[in-house]
Amino acid sequence: MQVQLYQINLKITNIVLLNIPAMNTICCIKIFDVVMRKLKSLIH
């Protein structure tokens, strides 16, 4: 039972670690998008 829980935890950790770069990229794109919109509204 203990071993099974450990394996499940490892799987969850791996999924989270793999998803962090993707999440960061999405956040960066969203922030960049917002900044660009503000710049465009300032220019116009």
N, CA, C and O atoms as CSV, one atom per row, in Angstrom:
chain,resi,resn,atom,element,x,y,z
A,1,MET,N,N,0.835,-1.210,0.000
A,1,MET,CA,C,0.000,0.000,0.000
A,1,MET,C,C,0.869,1.258,0.000
A,1,MET,O,O,0.631,2.195,-0.762
A,2,GLN,N,N,1.873,1.258,0.864
A,2,GLN,CA,C,2.774,2.409,0.966
A,2,GLN,C,C,3.504,2.658,-0.353
A,2,GLN,O,O,3.655,3.800,-0.789
A,3,VAL,N,N,3.954,1.568,-0.978
A,3,VAL,CA,C,4.691,1.672,-2.244
A,3,VAL,C,C,3.794,2.250,-3.333
A,3,VAL,O,O,4.231,3.079,-4.131
A,4,GLN,N,N,2.534,1.807,-3.360
A,4,GLN,CA,C,1.592,2.284,-4.370
A,4,GLN,C,C,1.377,3.795,-4.235
A,4,GLN,O,O,1.374,4.518,-5.231
A,5,LEU,N,N,1.201,4.257,-3.012
A,5,LEU,CA,C,1.021,5.688,-2.770
A,5,LEU,C,C,2.238,6.470,-3.239
A,5,LEU,O,O,2.114,7.544,-3.828
A,6,TYR,N,N,3.412,5.920,-2.972
A,6,TYR,CA,C,4.664,6.565,-3.381
A,6,TYR,C,C,4.733,6.690,-4.901
A,6,TYR,O,O,5.139,7.727,-5.425
A,7,GLN,N,N,4.333,5.623,-5.608
A,7,GLN,CA,C,4.355,5.651,-7.076
A,7,GLN,C,C,3.365,6.676,-7.621
A,7,GLN,O,O,3.662,7.384,-8.583
A,8,ILE,N,N,2.182,6.752,-7.000
A,8,ILE,CA,C,1.176,7.733,-7.436
A,8,ILE,C,C,1.717,9.146,-7.236
A,8,ILE,O,O,1.573,10.004,-8.107
A,9,ASN,N,N,2.342,9.381,-6.079
A,9,ASN,CA,C,2.932,10.695,-5.807
A,9,ASN,C,C,3.994,11.058,-6.832
A,9,ASN,O,O,4.068,12.204,-7.276
A,10,LEU,N,N,4.813,10.085,-7.209
A,10,LEU,CA,C,5.847,10.317,-8.219
A,10,LEU,C,C,5.225,10.705,-9.553
A,10,LEU,O,O,5.703,11.623,-10.221
A,11,LYS,N,N,4.161,10.009,-9.942
A,11,LYS,CA,C,3.485,10.311,-11.205
A,11,LYS,C,C,2.926,11.722,-11.191
A,11,LYS,O,O,3.083,12.471,-12.155
A,12,ILE,N,N,2.268,12.085,-10.085
A,12,ILE,CA,C,1.694,13.433,-9.966
A,12,ILE,C,C,2.799,14.481,-10.040
A,12,ILE,O,O,2.657,15.492,-10.728
A,13,THR,N,N,3.897,14.237,-9.332
A,13,THR,CA,C,5.026,15.168,-9.342
A,13,THR,C,C,5.578,15.348,-10.748
A,13,THR,O,O,5.868,16.468,-11.168
A,14,ASN,N,N,5.725,14.235,-11.480
A,14,ASN,CA,C,6.234,14.298,-12.853
A,14,ASN,C,C,5.310,15.110,-13.747
A,14,ASN,O,O,5.773,15.924,-14.546
A,15,ILE,N,N,4.000,14.892,-13.616
A,15,ILE,CA,C,3.026,15.623,-14.430
A,15,ILE,C,C,3.120,17.120,-14.129
A,15,ILE,O,O,3.132,17.946,-15.041
A,16,VAL,N,N,3.186,17.455,-12.851
A,16,VAL,CA,C,3.272,18.867,-12.446
A,16,VAL,C,C,4.550,19.499,-12.985
A,16,VAL,O,O,4.520,20.602,-13.530
A,17,LEU,N,N,5.679,18.795,-12.831
A,17,LEU,CA,C,6.961,19.327,-13.300
A,17,LEU,C,C,6.963,19.525,-14.808
A,17,LEU,O,O,7.534,20.493,-15.310
A,18,LEU,N,N,6.323,18.606,-15.532
A,18,LEU,CA,C,6.255,18.735,-16.990
A,18,LEU,C,C,5.355,19.895,-17.396
A,18,LEU,O,O,5.576,20.531,-18.427
A,19,ASN,N,N,4.335,20.166,-16.577
A,19,ASN,CA,C,3.373,21.210,-16.927
A,19,ASN,C,C,3.832,22.615,-16.554
A,19,ASN,O,O,3.325,23.593,-17.103
A,20,ILE,N,N,4.781,22.729,-15.630
A,20,ILE,CA,C,5.237,24.058,-15.199
A,20,ILE,C,C,5.784,24.890,-16.362
A,20,ILE,O,O,5.385,26.047,-16.492
A,21,PRO,N,N,6.675,24.371,-17.217
A,21,PRO,CA,C,7.175,25.197,-18.327
A,21,PRO,C,C,6.051,25.657,-19.255
A,21,PRO,O,O,6.046,26.799,-19.715
A,22,ALA,N,N,5.104,24.765,-19.525
A,22,ALA,CA,C,3.972,25.109,-20.392
A,22,ALA,C,C,3.146,26.230,-19.766
A,22,ALA,O,O,2.749,27.175,-20.447
A,23,MET,N,N,2.890,26.115,-18.454
A,23,MET,CA,C,2.109,27.133,-17.750
A,23,MET,C,C,2.843,28.467,-17.784
A,23,MET,O,O,2.231,29.506,-18.030
A,24,ASN,N,N,4.147,28.444,-17.539
A,24,ASN,CA,C,4.949,29.673,-17.567
A,24,ASN,C,C,4.898,30.324,-18.937
A,24,ASN,O,O,4.785,31.545,-19.044
A,25,THR,N,N,4.980,29.514,-19.983
A,25,THR,CA,C,4.935,30.031,-21.350
A,25,THR,C,C,3.599,30.699,-21.616
A,25,THR,O,O,3.543,31.792,-22.180
A,26,ILE,N,N,2.515,30.033,-21.206
A,26,ILE,CA,C,1.173,30.592,-21.410
A,26,ILE,C,C,1.037,31.909,-20.651
A,26,ILE,O,O,0.494,32.878,-21.181
A,27,CYS,N,N,1.524,31.948,-19.419
A,27,CYS,CA,C,1.464,33.175,-18.615
A,27,CYS,C,C,2.243,34.294,-19.290
A,27,CYS,O,O,1.764,35.426,-19.359
A,28,CYS,N,N,3.435,33.994,-19.787
A,28,CYS,CA,C,4.268,34.989,-20.463
A,28,CYS,C,C,3.556,35.535,-21.692
A,28,CYS,O,O,3.564,36.742,-21.938
A,29,ILE,N,N,2.938,34.637,-22.468
A,29,ILE,CA,C,2.227,35.065,-23.675
A,29,ILE,C,C,1.064,35.977,-23.298
A,29,ILE,O,O,0.838,36.996,-23.950
A,30,LYS,N,N,0.326,35.616,-22.248
A,30,LYS,CA,C,-0.815,36.431,-21.820
A,30,LYS,C,C,-0.357,37.807,-21.355
A,30,LYS,O,O,-0.956,38.821,-21.711
A,31,ILE,N,N,0.707,37.837,-20.557
A,31,ILE,CA,C,1.244,39.113,-20.064
A,31,ILE,C,C,1.720,39.963,-21.234
A,31,ILE,O,O,1.444,41.161,-21.287
A,32,PHE,N,N,2.434,39.346,-22.171
A,32,PHE,CA,C,2.931,40.039,-23.356
A,32,PHE,C,C,1.770,40.626,-24.152
A,32,PHE,O,O,1.839,41.762,-24.621
A,33,ASP,N,N,0.701,39.838,-24.301
A,33,ASP,CA,C,-0.490,40.268,-25.031
A,33,ASP,C,C,-1.105,41.505,-24.379
A,33,ASP,O,O,-1.457,42.467,-25.061
A,34,VAL,N,N,-1.229,41.470,-23.063
A,34,VAL,CA,C,-1.803,42.601,-22.323
A,34,VAL,C,C,-0.930,43.846,-22.486
A,34,VAL,O,O,-1.437,44.944,-22.711
A,35,VAL,N,N,0.387,43.661,-22.369
A,35,VAL,CA,C,1.317,44.785,-22.508
A,35,VAL,C,C,1.219,45.393,-23.905
A,35,VAL,O,O,1.189,46.615,-24.052
A,36,MET,N,N,1.170,44.545,-24.927
A,36,MET,CA,C,1.067,45.034,-26.302
A,36,MET,C,C,-0.216,45.831,-26.516
A,36,MET,O,O,-0.207,46.868,-27.179
A,37,ARG,N,N,-1.317,45.342,-25.950
A,37,ARG,CA,C,-2.591,46.063,-26.084
A,37,ARG,C,C,-2.510,47.436,-25.436
A,37,ARG,O,O,-3.002,48.420,-25.989
A,38,LYS,N,N,-1.890,47.501,-24.266
A,38,LYS,CA,C,-1.752,48.789,-23.568
A,38,LYS,C,C,-0.882,49.737,-24.380
A,38,LYS,O,O,-1.182,50.926,-24.482
A,39,LEU,N,N,0.192,49.215,-24.956
A,39,LEU,CA,C,1.067,50.043,-25.789
A,39,LEU,C,C,0.304,50.577,-26.996
A,39,LEU,O,O,0.425,51.753,-27.338
A,40,LYS,N,N,-0.484,49.714,-27.645
A,40,LYS,CA,C,-1.260,50.128,-28.815
A,40,LYS,C,C,-2.268,51.204,-28.447
A,40,LYS,O,O,-2.458,52.163,-29.195
A,41,SER,N,N,-2.915,51.049,-27.294
A,41,SER,CA,C,-3.906,52.042,-26.869
A,41,SER,C,C,-3.227,53.369,-26.530
A,41,SER,O,O,-3.830,54.430,-26.690
A,42,LEU,N,N,-1.982,53.319,-26.064
A,42,LEU,CA,C,-1.231,54.544,-25.775
A,42,LEU,C,C,-0.828,55.243,-27.073
A,42,LEU,O,O,-0.863,56.470,-27.164
A,43,ILE,N,N,-0.449,54.453,-28.071
A,43,ILE,CA,C,-0.015,55.018,-29.353
A,43,ILE,C,C,-1.186,55.692,-30.063
A,43,ILE,O,O,-1.045,56.801,-30.579
A,44,HIS,N,N,-2.348,55.022,-30.091
A,44,HIS,CA,C,-3.508,55.568,-30.805
A,44,HIS,C,C,-4.140,56.730,-30.058
A,44,HIS,O,O,-5.126,57.300,-30.525
